[in-house]
Amino acid sequence: MKDAGALKVALVARAMDEGFSKVGICAPDAVPEAAVRLAAWLAEGRHGQMGWMESRAEWRGSAAVLWPEARSVVMLAEVYTPQADPLEVLSQPERGAVSVYAQGKDYHDLVKRRLKRVGRWLIDQGGGKIKVFVDTAPVMEKPLAQAAGLGWQGKHTNLLARDLGSWFFLAAIFTTIELPRDVAEVTHCGSCTACLDICPTDAFPAPYHLDARRCISYLTIEHKGPVDEELRRLMGNRIYGCDDCLAVCPWNKFAVAAQDLGYQPRVGALELAELAALDDAAFRARFAGSPVKRIGRDRFVRNVLYAIGNSGMLALVPVAASVLDDPDPAVADAAAWALSQLGGGLRLKG
């Protein structure tokens, strides 16, 4: 077994060889304030329908509570930087905008595959036990990543870095091995408010505070049932996620290109008319291997119909009318709303 310092150096080199872009290490109890902030956020109801955040709040609030045996948390960043401006599609009302991270293969699969290889290497070299996480467990990745020096949580609450920009995923290896810690990063946002100013739904009550109930990413992915009409009108043609606050960050001038070809777009700007016609089987086939698949056909088509309602395109009236009798109440409601926005509802009924 290498000494801890040498093991860390070798671990970072191994992770970079595997395709990760940055590595940092912190203690499991490095962010004691995270639990308090999470509790306050939950108490205000800003998590919306994400009940799983409340039910696992104790674990989520502290890595030391999640796995008491852990002695070090290895945080890793993997970039998925887009090649084109993700905001361009917002001016194409006949198409649906899908968040950059969901345009390629499912990042869970891509990241976890290499993360497990790094984890196995760490066990071989240093012994001990590990647990690996990629956005599917009650882990506060962003505060831990800041404590590990990868970057800082910006005013939009997402992590960004001076050498990576905004476009990267986070992964974690919890280990029973004691490893040297990195210096926590501090904020470098200064007086900039670009991310707050661009938000279509005013989802940020204050800098560094997010109300998920107004966030388009939450509304299109996590929210079940109809979306409030006030917010539907602000969603534009965003049908899965929203990249606005990430895309305008000035630190993106330092963003580096994605290394894994799996992040190349397979799902780009899609025709709303085609998407509204998808049944469950066609939806599953169309988005196989994509993060989009997880929300299911009904929620996805609901989002598409909101985009149709916001499009101002009368040519899409028959498309919305074709799903007025959809078995899913939220889809049928969205179709009726789209028709009302396009002025086609009364004409079809008369």
For each residue, the residues with C-beta under 8 A, 3 or more apart:
1: 7 125 126 127
2: 6 7 10 125 126
3: 6 7
4: 7 8 177 178 179 180
5: 8 9 180
6: 2 3 9 10
7: 1 2 3 4 10 11 122 125 126 177 179
8: 4 5 11 12 25 179 180
9: 5 6 12 13
10: 2 6 7 13 14 125
11: 7 8 14 15 23 74 118 121 122 125 179
12: 8 9 15 16 23
13: 9 10 16 17
14: 10 11 17 18 118 121 122
15: 11 12 18 20 23 74 76 118
16: 12 13 19 20 21 23
17: 13 14
18: 14 15 114 117 118
19: 16 78 114 259 260
20: 15 16 23 76 77 78 114 118 171
21: 16 77 78 79 164 168 256 259
22: 76 77 150 161 163 164 168
23: 11 12 15 16 20 74 75 76 77 150
24: 74 75 145 148 149 150 182
25: 8 72 73 74 75 148 179 180 181 182
26: 30 31 72 73 75 144 147 148 149 181 182 184
27: 30 71 72 73 147 181
28: 62 63 64 67 70 71 72 73 174
29: 32 62 63 64
30: 26 27 63 73 144 147 148 181 184
31: 26 34 62 140 143 144 146 147
32: 29 35 36 62
33: 36 37
34: 31 37 38 61 62 140 143
35: 32 38 39 57 58 61 62
36: 32 33 39 40 61
37: 33 34 40 41
38: 34 35 41 42 53 57 60 61 140
39: 35 36 42 43 57 61
40: 36 37 43 44
41: 37 38 44 46 47
42: 38 39 45 46 47 53 54 57
43: 39 40
44: 40 41 211
45: 42 48 213
46: 41 42 210 211 212 213
47: 41 42 50 51 53 54 212
48: 45 212 213 218 222 223
49: 222 223 224
50: 47 53 54 212 218 222
51: 47 54 55
52: 55 56
53: 38 42 47 50 56 57 60
54: 42 47 50 51 57
55: 51 52
56: 52 53 59 60 138
57: 35 38 39 42 53 54 60 61 138
58: 35 61 62 65
59: 56 62 65 66 138
60: 38 53 56 57 66 138 139 140
61: 34 35 36 38 39 57 58 65 140
62: 28 29 31 32 34 35 58 59 65 66
63: 28 29 30 66 67 70 73 139 140 144 174
64: 28 29 67 68 70
65: 58 59 61 62 68
66: 59 60 62 63 70 137 138 139 174
67: 28 63 64 70 131 174
68: 64 65
69: 129 176
70: 28 63 64 66 67 73 131 174 175 176
71: 27 28 175 176 177 178 179
72: 25 26 27 28 174 175 177 178 179 181
73: 25 26 27 28 30 63 70 144 148 172 173 174 175
74: 11 15 23 24 25 122 148 172 173 174 175 179
75: 23 24 25 26 141 144 145 148 150 170 171 172
76: 15 20 22 23 115 118 170 171 172 173
77: 20 21 22 23 145 150 151 161 164 168 169 170 171
78: 19 20 21 107 110 111 114 168 169 171 260
79: 21 164 165 167 168 169 255 256 257 258 259
80: 100 101 104 107 167 168 169 258 260 263
81: 165 167 168 255 256 257 258
82: 85 86 100 103 167 265
83: 257
84: 88
85: 82 88 247
86: 82 89 97 99 100 243 246 247
87: 90 243 244 247 248
88: 84 85 91 92
89: 86 92 95 96 97 237 268 269
90: 87 97 236 237 238
91: 88
92: 88 89 95 237 269
93: 237 307 310 311 312 313
94: 271 272 273 311 313 316
95: 89 92 237 269 270 271 272
96: 89 237 238 239 240 269 270 271 272 275 303 304 307
97: 86 89 90 236 237 238 239 240 242 243 269
98: 102 103 239 240 241 267 268 269 270 292
99: 86 102 103 217 240 241 242 243
100: 80 82 86 103 167 243 246
101: 80 107 167 169 241 291
102: 98 99 240 241 267 290 291 292
103: 82 98 99 100 263 265 266 267 268
104: 80 107 262 263 264 265 266 267 290
105: 109 110 262 263 266 289 290
106: 109 110 289 290 291
107: 78 80 101 104 110 111 134 135 169 263 291
108: 111 112 134 135 136 291
109: 105 106 112 113 289
110: 78 105 106 107 113 114 260 262 263
111: 78 107 108 114 115 134 169 171
112: 108 109 115 116 132 134 171
113: 109 110 116 117
114: 18 19 20 78 110 111 117 118
115: 76 111 112 118 119 132 134 171 173
116: 112 113 119 120 132
117: 18 113 114 120 121
118: 11 14 15 18 20 76 114 115 121 122 173
119: 115 116 122 123 130 132 173
120: 116 117 123 124
121: 11 14 117 118 124 125
122: 7 11 14 74 118 119 125 126 128 130 173 175 177
123: 119 120 126 127 128 129 130
124: 120 121
125: 1 2 7 10 11 121 122
126: 1 2 7 122 123 175 177
127: 1 123 177
128: 122 123 175 176 177
129: 69 123 175 176
130: 119 122 123 173 174 175 176
131: 67 70 173 174
132: 112 115 116 119 171 172 173 174
133: 136 137 139 141 171 172 173 174
134: 107 108 111 112 115 169 171 172
135: 107 108 141 169 170 171
136: 108 133
137: 66 133
138: 56 57 59 60 66
139: 60 63 66 133 144 172
140: 31 34 38 60 61 63 143 144
141: 75 133 135 144 145 159 170 171 172
142: 145 146 153 157 158 159 170
143: 31 34 140 146 147 153
144: 26 30 31 63 73 75 139 140 141 147 148 172
145: 24 75 77 141 142 148 150 151 159 170
146: 31 142 143 149 150 151 152 153 159 184 185
147: 26 27 30 31 143 144 184
148: 24 25 26 30 73 74 75 144 145 181 182 184
149: 24 26 146 182 183 184 185
150: 22 23 24 75 77 145 146 159 161 170 185
151: 77 145 146 159 160 161 162 164 185
152: 146 159 160 161 185 186 187 188 189
153: 142 143 146 157 158 159 187 208
154: 157 158 159 160 166 187 189 195 208 249
155: 189 192 193 195 196 204 207 208
156: 195 196 199 204 210 245 246 249
157: 142 153 154 208 209 210
158: 142 153 154 166 245 246
159: 141 142 145 146 150 151 152 153 154 168 170
160: 151 152 154 164 165 166 249 251
161: 22 77 150 151 152 164 165 168 185 251
162: 151 188 251 254
163: 22 254 256
164: 21 22 77 79 151 160 161 167 168 254 255 256
165: 79 81 160 161 168 249 251 252 253 254 255 256
166: 154 158 160 246 247 249 251 252 255
167: 79 80 81 82 100 101 164 246 252 255 258
168: 21 22 77 78 79 80 81 159 161 164 165
169: 77 78 79 80 101 107 111 134 135
170: 75 76 77 135 141 142 145 150 159
171: 20 75 76 77 78 111 112 115 132 133 134 135 141
172: 73 74 75 76 132 133 134 139 141 144
173: 73 74 76 115 118 119 122 130 131 132 133
174: 28 63 66 67 70 72 73 74 130 131 132 133
175: 70 71 72 73 74 122 126 128 129 130 179
176: 69 70 71 128 129 130
177: 4 7 71 72 122 126 127 128
178: 4 71 72
179: 4 7 8 11 25 71 72 74 175
180: 4 5 8 25
181: 25 26 27 30 72 148
182: 24 25 26 148 149
183: 149
184: 26 30 146 147 148 149
185: 146 149 150 151 152 161
186: 152
187: 152 153 154
188: 152 162 251
189: 152 154 155 192 207
190:
191:
192: 155 189 195 250
193: 155 196 197 207
194: 197 198 248 249 250
195: 154 155 156 192 198 199 204 244 245 246 248 249
196: 155 156 193 199 204 207 245
197: 193 194
198: 194 195 244 245 248
199: 156 195 196 202 203 204 244 245
200: 216 234 235 236 238 242 244
201: 214 215 216 219 231 234 235
202: 199 214
203: 199 210 211 212 214 215 216
204: 155 156 195 196 199 207 209 210 211
205: 209 211
206: 209
207: 155 189 193 196 204
208: 153 154 155 157
209: 157 204 205 206
210: 46 156 157 203 204 215
211: 44 46 203 204 205 214 215
212: 46 47 48 50 203 215 218 222
213: 45 46 48 218
214: 201 202 203 211 218 219 231
215: 201 203 210 211 212 218 219 242
216: 200 201 203 219 220 234 235 238 241 242 244
217: 99 220 221 222 241 242
218: 48 50 212 213 214 215 221 222 223
219: 201 214 215 216 222 223 227 231 235
220: 216 217 223 235 238 239 240 241 242 295 299 303
221: 217 218 240 241 294 295 299
222: 48 49 50 212 217 218 219
223: 48 49 218 219 220 227
224: 49 299 330
225: 329 330
226: 302 329 330 333 334
227: 219 223 231 232 235 302 306
228: 231 232
229: 232 233 337
230: 233 234
231: 201 214 219 227 228 234 235
232: 227 228 229 235 306 309 310 337
233: 229 230 310 341
234: 200 201 216 230 231
235: 200 201 216 219 220 227 231 232 238 303 306 307 310
236: 90 97 200 307 310
237: 89 90 92 93 95 96 97 272 307 310 311
238: 90 96 97 200 216 220 235 241 242 303 307
239: 96 97 98 220 270 272 275 300 303 304 306 307
240: 96 97 98 99 102 220 221 292 295 300 303
241: 98 99 101 102 216 217 220 221 238
242: 97 99 200 215 216 217 220 238 245
243: 86 87 97 99 100 246 247
244: 87 195 198 199 200 216 247 248
245: 156 158 195 196 198 199 242 248 249
246: 86 100 156 158 166 167 195 243 249 252
247: 85 86 87 166 243 244 252
248: 87 194 195 198 244 245
249: 154 156 160 165 166 194 195 245 246 252
250: 192 194 253
251: 160 161 162 165 166 188 254 255
252: 165 166 167 246 247 249 255
253: 165 250
254: 162 163 164 165 251
255: 79 81 164 165 166 167 251 252
256: 21 79 81 163 164 165
257: 79 81 83
258: 79 80 81 167 263 264
259: 19 21 79
260: 19 78 80 110 263
261: 264
262: 104 105 110
263: 80 103 104 105 107 110 258 260
264: 104 258 261
265: 82 103 104 268
266: 103 104 105 289 290
267: 98 102 103 104 270 287 290 292
268: 89 98 103 265
269: 89 92 95 96 97 98
270: 95 96 98 239 267 274 275
271: 94 95 96 274 275
272: 94 95 96 237 239 275 276 304 307 308 311 316 319
273: 94 276 277 316 319
274: 270 271 277 278
275: 96 239 270 271 272 278 300 301 304
276: 272 273 301 304 305 308 319 320 322 323
277: 273 274 282 319 322
278: 274 275 282 283 286 297 300 301
279: 282 283 297
280: 283 284 296 297
281: 284 285
282: 277 278 279 285 286
283: 278 279 280 286 287 293 296 297 300 301
284: 280 281 287 288 293 297
285: 281 282 288
286: 278 282 283
287: 267 283 284 290 292 293 300
288: 284 285 293
289: 105 106 109 266 293
290: 102 104 105 106 266 267 287 293
291: 101 102 106 107 108 294
292: 98 102 240 267 287 295 300
293: 283 284 287 288 289 290 296
294: 221 291
295: 220 221 240 292 299 300
296: 280 283 293 299 300
297: 278 279 280 283 284 300 301
298: 301 302 326 328 330 331
299: 220 221 224 295 296 302 303 330
300: 239 240 275 278 283 287 292 295 296 297 303 304
301: 275 276 278 283 297 298 304 305 323 326 328 331 334
302: 226 227 298 299 305 306 328 330 331 334
303: 96 220 235 238 239 240 299 300 306 307
304: 96 239 272 275 276 300 301 307 308
305: 276 301 302 308 309 320 323 331 334 335 337 338
306: 227 232 235 239 302 303 309 310 334 337 338
307: 93 96 235 236 237 238 239 272 303 304 310 311
308: 272 276 304 305 311 313 316 319 320 338 342
309: 232 305 306 320 334 337 338 339 340 341 342
310: 93 232 233 235 236 237 306 307 341
311: 93 94 237 272 307 308 316 342
312: 93 342
313: 93 94 308 316 342
314: 317 342 343 344
315: 318
316: 94 272 273 308 311 313 319 320 338 342
317: 314 320 321 339 342 344 347 348
318: 315 321 322
319: 272 273 276 277 308 316 322 323
320: 276 305 308 309 316 317 323 324 335 338 339 342 344
321: 317 318 324 335 339 344 348
322: 276 277 318 319
323: 276 301 305 319 320 326 331 332 335
324: 320 321 332 335 336 339
325: 332
326: 298 301 323 331 332 335
327: 331 332
328: 298 301 302 331 332
329: 225 226 332 333
330: 224 225 226 298 299 302 333 334
331: 298 301 302 305 323 326 327 328 334 335
332: 323 324 325 326 327 328 329 335 336
333: 226 329 330 336 337
334: 226 301 302 305 306 309 330 331 337 338
335: 305 320 321 323 324 326 331 332 338 339
336: 324 332 333 339 340 345
337: 229 232 305 306 309 333 334 340 341
338: 305 306 308 309 316 320 334 335 341 342
339: 309 317 320 321 324 335 336 342 344 345 348
340: 309 336 337 343 345
341: 233 309 310 337 338
342: 308 309 311 312 313 314 316 317 320 338 339
343: 314 340 346 347
344: 314 317 320 321 339 347 348
345: 336 339 340 348 349
346: 343 349 350
347: 317 343 344 350
348: 317 321 339 344 345
349: 345 346
350: 346 347
